[in-house]
Amino acid sequence: MSERNIIAITPVAATPTTGLRMARPSAAPAQVGGAWLDGLGRPLRDLRISVTDRCNFRCSYCMPKEVFDKDYRFLPQGQLLSFEEMARVARILVAHGVQKIRLTGGEPLLRKNLERLVEMLAALRTPEGRPVDLTLTTNGSLLARKARSLRDAGLQRVTVSLDAMDDTIFRRMNDVDFPVADVLEGIAAAEAAGLGPIKVNMVVKRGTNDQEALPMARHFREHHGGRVVLRFIEFMDVGATNGWRMAEVVPSAELRDRIAAIYPLHALSPAQVGETAERWGYDDGHGEVGFISSVTQAFCGDCNRLRLSTEGQLYLCLFAGQGHDLRSLLRDPAGLDDAAIADSVGALWQVRRDRYSELRARLPTEPGQAPRKRVEMSYIGG
C-alpha cells in the first residue's frame, strides 16, 4: 500500500455511535488481497464482530444494573449494521489475513435470525481456500434452543461464559436470577450438536467468586471427559462502569497454584500464535485449563485482533477509548468497492500501535483524576 493511499483520520465526538472518521481513499485502491502488518509488526488474523449491544444478563463486571437500567438507551435498529454489511467486511478482511471470526455482543443470540449471518460467514474462504474458524461467545441462556440451528448454519464452536457452579453466587453475579442449570443445559446441547471443542470462560473476582475456581475445575474435569476447556479470566479494567479495582484481581498464577495443589498440571504449547490463554494440561490426562492474564501478564506483543461493533465502529484494542467509523464508508453514496474499503482499513491497521495492557502500570494515576475513557465490554464484546 503506497503512502498516498493512507487515510486521514479526523477526531469527531466520542460517543458509541461516532468515533474517528475514516476518510475515503484519495487515490487508486490498493491490491484486493495480501496480508497486513501493524506498526509493531503484528499481522491481522482475528476479527471479532459484535452483533448487538444488548444483553439479558446484568453482570457486575460488564453491564451493572445501576448503569444499564430500564432507562438505558441502547442503539436503535437503524444504526446497526445489516448482516450483509457485516459479511462484506468479513469477506474483505479474510482476503487480507483474517483466519478466525468470533461473533460476540452483548449477548449475540439475542440478535434475530443470527443463523443467516452464520451461513454467510461459513461460506467464506481464505486465499488458500480454507474455511475460516467461525465461533461465537454466549452467556448460554439461549444456547439450548439455538445450538442445533447454529451448527446447521455452519458455526463450528462456542465459548460459554459461566462464573460459578454455586447457584446462589451465579444468580447474584448475573443479577437477573438466571440459574446455573440452564447454562449447563446449553453447554450439553452445544456438545450434542457438535459445536466443539467448547470453551467455558470464568471471570474471577476476589471476594466474589474466586472460591468457585476449584468447583468449576472439578465439574468440567468429571462431567465432560476433557471435551470442555475451562478458562479463567482475570477481572479486567474494560470500560468505565464495572468499578474495577486491582485489589479484586486474582492473578492467574495464584489460581493455577490452587488448582495444581489438587489436580497437578503441566504447561502446554500454544495452539496458535496470538492465543489469549496460557494452556495447562492435567497430569492425569483429564483435559486442560486455560488462564487469560491480561492484567498481570500482558500479551499485547502478539495481539492480532480487530473488533467491529454492531453499528460499524472499528476498534484496534479492547481497551480503546474510540472507534473508527467504518459504517459511513460502507454506506457511502458513491458506492465504494471492496478494494477501496480494504485500502482504508489496511491503512488504519498499518499505523496501529496499541498495547494498553503492557503500558497499564505506567499510566498516570493522579488522585482525583477522571478514569481513562474506554469502550464498554458490553458494546464491543471480549
N, C-alpha and C positions, 0 to 999 in steps of 0.2 A: 504494500500500500504506500503510495507516494505521499510526501508531506503536503502537497497541495490538496489532497483529499481529506485531511484531518478536519473534523468538525470544530466549529466554535461552540463553546458551552457557556451559556449565559445564565446567571442566577436569577430565579424568579421566586415568588413567595413559597415558603417552606411549609406546605400543608400536605396531607396524604394524597391529594389529587393533583398537585402541581409540584414540580421539583426543578431540576436543572434542565433547561431546554436543550434538546438535541437538534441542532440546525441541519437543514437539508444539505447534502453534499453539494459543493460548489463546482465540482469538475466531474469528468467521466468516472463512473464507478470502478471500484477495484475488481479483481477476479472474483468469480462466483464461488469458488471453493478455496481451500487452503487453511491450515491451522494458524491460530493466533497465539502470540505470547504477550503477556502483560509487561509492565515496566520493570518487574522483578524476575522476568523470565518464566512465569508460571503459565502453562497452557490452559485454555478453556476446555473443560471436559464435562462439567456437571451443570445442568440447567434445572432450577427449581421454580416451578410455576405455582403461584398462589391463585386458586380458582375462586376463592371467596374470602371476605374479611369477617364473616360471621361464624360463630361457634355456639353450640348448645351447652358447653361447659363454661364455668367461670373460675378456672383455676387461678389461685392467688399469684402464681409466678408468671402468669401470661395475660389473663383477662380478669383482673379482680372486679368483683361485683360492684364495689363502690365507685368504680370508674365506668365500667361497661354495664350501666343500669338500663332500665326501661326507656330512659330518655336519650340514651346514646345514639348518635346519628351515624348509621353505617352507610356505606356507599350506595347511591341509587343505582338501579339496574342499568340505566342508560350509560353510566360511566364505565361499566365493566367491559373488559374485552370479550368479544364473542369467542366461541370455541374455534371458529375458523381463523380468527386473528392469532390466538394462542398457538394453533397448529402451524400457522405460517411462520411465526417467529421461531418455533422449534425447528421447522424444516431448514430455515436459513442457517441456524446455529449448528445443526448437525453437519451441515456442509463445511463448517469451519472448526470442527473438532469435538463438539459435544457428543458424548457416548452414553450419557446417563441422564434421564429426565425423571424428576420426582414431583408429583402433584401434592400440594400442601394447601393450607388455608391460613387462618381459621380452620374449620372442620370441612375438608373438601367434599365429604359425602353429603353435605347439605346442598351442594350445587346440583340443581335439577338436570337430569339427563347426562350426568357426567360420563356415562359409558360411551356416549357419542364422541367426546374428546379422546377418551382412551383408544377408541378404534382408529381415529386419525393419527394419533401418535404411534400406535403399534405398527402402522404401515410404513413408518419412516425407516430409511436405511442410511447407514454411514457411507462415505465414499468408497469404502472397501466392500460394501454390500451386506454388512451385518445389521441386524435389528438393534435398536437402542435398548439399553437396560431401562425398563419402564416400571416405576414403583410409585407407591403412594404412602403418605403418613396420615394416620387417622387416630382419633381417640377411641375408636372401637364401638361407639354407641350404636351405629347403624350397620356395622360390618356383617352381622349375622344375616341380615336380609339382602345385603348387596354383594357379598363375596362371590357368589357364583356368576352373577351377571358381569361383574368386573373382570373375572377370569375369562369368561366367554368373549368379552370385548377385546382382550389382548393384554390386560395387566399381568405383569409377571410376579411381583412381590408386594408385600405390605409391611409397613412398620407401624406398630401399635403403641400408643402412649398408655402406660399404666404405672401409677406411682405408689401403690401399696397393695398387699394382699389382704390386710385387715380392712373389713368393710367400713367400719366407722371412720377410720383415718381417710380412706379413699373418698367416701361421701363428703367428708369435711373439706378435702382438698379440691374436689371438682365443684363444690359449693352449689350443686343442683340436686343433691341426694341421689346420684346415679350409682347403682350397685356394681361391685366387682364382678359378680356372677355374669352379668350381661356382657361385660368386656371379654371375659373368658369364653363365653359362648361365641362371640365374634371371632376370637382367635381360633377356636376349634373349627368354625365354619370356613375360615380362610385356609386352614390347613387341609380340610376336606376338599376344598375347591382346587387345591394345587397352587395356591399363592405362596410360594416359598422359595428359599428359606425365609421364615418370618423372623422379624426382629421386634423386640419389645423394649421401649425406652422408658427408663425411670429417672425423673428429675429428683435429685436428692437435696433436701434442705435440712440442715442441722436443727434438731429440736422439733421438727415437724413430722418427718417420715424416715429419717435415717435408720431408725430401729427396724425398718421393714426390708432393709437390704438383704439380710440373710433369709428371711421367709420367702422373698421373691426368688432368690437364687435356688433355694430348696425346691420350690414349686416347679420351676421350669426345668430343673435337672430331672425331677422324678416323674413328671407328667407328660413330657413331650419327647423323651428319648434323644435329647440333643438336637432336635429339629427346630427349636426356637432359641434364638440367641438373645439373651438379656444384656442390655447395655445401660450402664449407669452414667448419668449426665450431671456434671457439676452445675449447680444453680448459677445462672449467668446474668449479667447486668445488661440484658437486652431491653430496649425501650426505657421508659421513664415512669412506668406506673406500677411496677411489681415490688417496689420497696426493697430493692436489692441491698444486702449488706454482706461484706466479706465474712463476717462472723457466722453467717448461715451457710457458707460454702463448706461442704465436706470434701476434702481433697481426695482425688481418685486413689492416691497411694494409701490413704487410711482405709478406704473401703476395700481395696484389694487385700490389705493385710487382714481385715476382719474375715473376709471370705476364705482366704487361703488358710487361716487358722483352723477352719472346719473342713474345707474342701481344698486340698493342696492344688496349686496352679502352676503352670509353666507358660512362658511367653510364646506367642505365635507370630509368624511373619505377617505383615500387612497383606490383605487380599489384593490391594491395588494402590497405586500411587495416589496420594491426596486423601486417603481414607481418614475419617474423623476419629474413629475409635481405635484404641490400642486393644489388640486381641490377646486373650489369655485362655488357655485350654485347661480343663480339669484333668488332673493326672490320671484319674481312673477311666478317662475316655467318655464321660457323660457330657459331652458338648463343650461349650465355651461361653465366656462372658466378655463384654467389652467395656471400656472406660473412655468417656469423652471428657477431656480435661481442658476445656477452653480457658479456664481461669488460671489454673496452677501450672499448666504445661501447654502453652500456646502452640498451635500447629499451623500458623499463618504461612509458614515458609513454602508449603506446597498446596495452599488453598487454590482450588481450580473451579470455584463455584460462582455462577451468575444467577441472580434472582429476578424474576419477573412478577410484579404484583398483579393483582386481579384487574386493575384498571390501567395497566400498561406502563408502570414505572420500572426502570431497570435499577437494581441495587448491586453494587460491586462488593458489598461487605454486609454481613449480618448485623453489624453494629453501626451501619451508616446513618447519617443524620438526614440525608436527602437522597432521592432517586433521580433518575434521568428520564425525561418524558419521551417514551417511545411511541405512545399512542398517537400523538399528533403526526408522527411520520407515517404510521400505518394508515391513518385516515386523511392524509394529505390530499387536497382536492386535485393535485396534479397526478395522483396515482403513481407513486414511486414504485419502481420494480424491486425485485428481491435483491439485486446487486446493489442498488442504492441504499436500501435498508442495511444490508450487510456492511457496506462501506462506513456508515455512521456508527454502527455497533462495534465494528472492528477497531475504529479509531478510538472509541471510548475504552475498550478493553486494553488497547496497547499503551495507554497512559495510566492504567490502574497501578497504584502502589499501596493499596490498603493493607494494613496489618495491625489492626486495633488491639487484638489480644496480646501481641508481643509488646506493644507500647503502653498498655494499660497502667502498669505500675509507675511509668514515668510522667503520666499526665498530671497537671497541677490539680490539687485538691484543696484550695484555699477555704478557710472557714466561711460559711455562708454563701459559697459560690453555687450558682444555679447548676443543676446536673446537666451534663453534656447531652444535647438533643440527639436522640437515636430513634430509629424506626421501631415500632412496636412489633413484638413477636407475632401477635395475632394477625397483623396486617401482611406480613411478608413470609410467615412460616419459619421453620427452623433451618 
